[in-house]
Amino acid sequence: MKKKEMLFDEEIFDEKVYTETKKKYEDMAERLPDLLASLAAEGLPTDWGYLQLITDADNSFKRWIDEKYMKRVSSFDFLPVDERNRIIDQYDALFERLKDDVSQLRRMKRERLPLFDADGLITVDMDKVEQMARKAATTRLNSTKIQAYWEQVNKVVDAMGELREFEDRNGLPSFVNEELVFVKQGRPQRYNLSLFLKEGGEAELFQRIATPYFTKK
């Protein structure tokens, strides 16, 4: 028996998705050193544990700032109001300076940028980025079932072609793409194939629809 020709591929690779996904992660990787440098410039840690701490939730960094502020002011037996306000302003200003950078770091984490700790330096696994981009762009298919489905659909396509040929030969409108019109109780009724099938697709209904086109003179 002759082996059936397979019309459909087992995999579909979308080059556009691959390129866009890879670029998205490459852009993040390019921004990462500057974001970490912003933390370091303020005297904050840039190690793996600290990054996880401040990006755990939307309010993680603010909560860390508030904890450090409370620890600072609670270390004094007495603190004048002016001094307390000055310290508050300092911590608030620190938060404002870094909140956007920390937000970007948190977004990178949520986007699953493949970060890893390389001897204390947080960096991006670009080999993993390549794998992620290829996976995002690749769709695996059950081509055997798709082909079986197509063979059934193709019967309909062929039948519709034969129907259109018949309609053309007999001067009939397209039952698929247009409408057959008949008058019922003085009002025009319009039917196409979709409505016909929706209402049962029986021969009796079809006779009513088609009668005006086949009445003998």
C-alpha positions in Angstrom: 0.0 0.0 0.0 1.3 3.4 -1.0 2.2 5.5 2.1 -0.1 8.5 2.4 1.6 11.8 1.8 1.7 14.0 4.9 0.5 17.5 4.1 1.2 19.0 7.5 4.4 19.6 9.5 5.0 18.2 13.0 6.3 21.6 14.1 5.6 25.2 13.1 8.4 27.7 13.8 7.3 31.4 14.0 10.4 33.5 13.1 8.6 36.7 14.2 7.8 35.3 17.7 11.3 34.0 18.0 12.9 37.3 17.1 10.5 39.4 19.3 10.9 37.1 22.3 14.7 37.0 22.1 14.9 40.7 21.7 12.7 41.2 24.7 15.0 39.2 26.9 18.2 40.7 25.3 16.9 44.2 26.1 16.3 43.2 29.7 19.8 41.7 29.9 21.3 44.9 28.6 19.4 47.0 31.2 20.3 44.7 34.1 23.8 46.0 34.9 22.6 49.6 35.1 19.8 48.7 37.4 22.1 46.9 39.8 24.6 49.7 39.6 21.9 52.1 40.8 21.4 50.0 43.9 25.2 49.8 44.5 25.5 53.6 44.1 23.2 54.0 47.0 25.2 51.6 49.1 22.7 48.7 48.8 23.6 45.1 48.3 23.4 43.6 44.8 23.6 39.9 45.7 21.1 37.2 44.8 19.4 37.1 48.2 18.8 40.9 48.3 17.4 40.9 44.8 14.9 38.2 45.7 14.0 40.0 48.9 13.1 43.4 47.3 11.4 41.9 44.2 9.2 39.3 46.0 6.1 41.4 45.8 5.0 44.9 44.6 5.5 46.4 48.1 8.6 44.4 49.0 11.1 47.2 48.5 9.0 49.8 50.3 8.5 47.4 53.2 12.3 46.9 53.4 12.8 50.7 53.4 10.3 51.1 56.2 11.9 48.4 58.2 15.3 50.0 57.9 13.8 53.4 58.9 12.1 51.9 62.0 15.3 50.1 63.0 17.2 53.4 62.6 14.9 55.6 64.7 14.3 52.9 67.4 18.1 52.8 68.1 17.9 56.2 69.7 16.7 56.7 73.3 15.5 60.1 72.3 15.1 61.7 68.8 14.0 65.3 68.3 11.0 65.7 66.0 13.1 67.6 63.5 15.7 64.9 63.3 13.0 62.2 63.0 11.5 64.1 60.1 14.9 64.5 58.5 15.5 60.7 58.7 12.0 60.1 57.2 12.8 62.4 54.4 16.1 60.6 53.7 14.5 57.2 53.5 11.6 58.5 51.4 14.0 60.1 49.0 16.0 56.8 48.7 12.8 55.0 47.9 11.8 57.5 45.3 15.2 57.4 43.6 15.2 53.6 43.3 11.5 52.6 43.0 11.5 52.6 39.2 14.7 50.6 39.0 13.4 48.1 41.5 10.1 47.9 39.6 12.0 47.0 36.4 14.0 44.3 38.3 10.7 42.9 39.6 9.2 42.9 36.1 12.2 41.0 34.8 11.7 38.4 37.5 8.0 38.1 36.6 8.9 37.8 32.9 11.1 34.9 33.9 14.3 36.4 32.7 16.8 33.6 33.4 19.0 35.1 36.0 21.7 33.3 37.9 24.3 34.0 40.5 27.8 33.8 39.0 30.1 34.0 42.0 28.2 36.9 43.5 27.5 38.6 40.2 23.9 38.5 39.0 23.8 37.8 35.3 21.6 36.4 32.5 21.9 33.0 31.1 21.8 33.8 27.4 21.8 30.2 26.3 18.6 29.8 28.3 17.2 32.9 26.6 17.9 31.2 23.2 16.0 28.1 24.4 13.1 30.1 25.7 12.8 32.1 22.5 12.8 28.9 20.4 10.3 27.3 22.7 7.9 30.3 22.5 8.2 30.3 18.7 7.7 26.5 18.2 4.2 24.9 18.0 4.2 21.1 18.0 1.3 19.5 16.2 -0.5 16.2 15.9 -0.1 16.3 12.1 -1.8 12.9 11.6 -5.0 14.1 13.2 -4.9 17.4 11.4 -4.6 15.6 8.1 -7.5 13.3 9.0 -9.6 16.4 9.8 -8.5 18.1 6.6 -9.5 15.1 4.5 -13.0 15.5 5.9 -13.1 19.2 5.5 -11.7 18.8 1.9 -14.8 16.7 1.0 -16.9 19.7 2.0 -14.7 22.1 0.0 -15.0 19.9 -3.1 -18.8 19.6 -2.6 -19.1 23.3 -2.3 -17.2 23.7 -5.6 -19.5 21.2 -7.3 -22.5 23.1 -5.8 -21.2 26.4 -7.2 -20.7 24.9 -10.6 -24.3 23.6 -10.6 -25.6 27.0 -9.5 -23.6 28.8 -12.2 -25.0 26.4 -14.9 -28.5 27.0 -13.7 -28.3 30.7 -13.1 -28.8 30.4 -9.3 -27.3 32.6 -6.6 -24.7 31.1 -4.3 -26.4 29.2 -1.5 -23.2 29.4 0.5 -22.2 33.0 0.1 -25.5 34.7 -0.8 -29.1 34.0 -0.1 -32.0 32.2 -1.7 -35.2 34.3 -1.3 -38.8 33.1 -1.2 -42.0 34.8 -0.1 -43.8 33.6 3.0 -47.1 35.3 4.1 -46.3 38.2 1.9 -42.9 38.8 3.3 -39.5 37.9 1.7 -37.6 35.2 3.6 -33.9 34.9 3.1 -31.9 31.7 3.6 -28.3 30.8 3.1 -26.6 27.5 3.9 -25.7 28.5 7.4 -29.3 29.4 8.4 -30.6 26.3 6.5 -28.4 24.0 8.5 -29.2 25.8 11.7 -32.9 25.2 11.2 -32.5 21.5 10.6 -31.4 21.2 7.0 -34.4 19.0 6.0 -35.6 18.4 2.5 -39.0 19.9 3.3 -37.4 23.2 4.3 -35.2 23.2 1.2 -38.2 22.7 -1.0 -39.8 25.8 0.4 -36.6 27.8 -0.1 -35.8 26.6 -3.6 -39.3 26.5 -5.0 -39.2 30.0 -6.6 -36.2 29.1 -8.6 -37.6 25.9 -10.0 -41.3 26.7 -10.7 -42.3 25.5 -14.2 -43.7 28.1 -16.6 
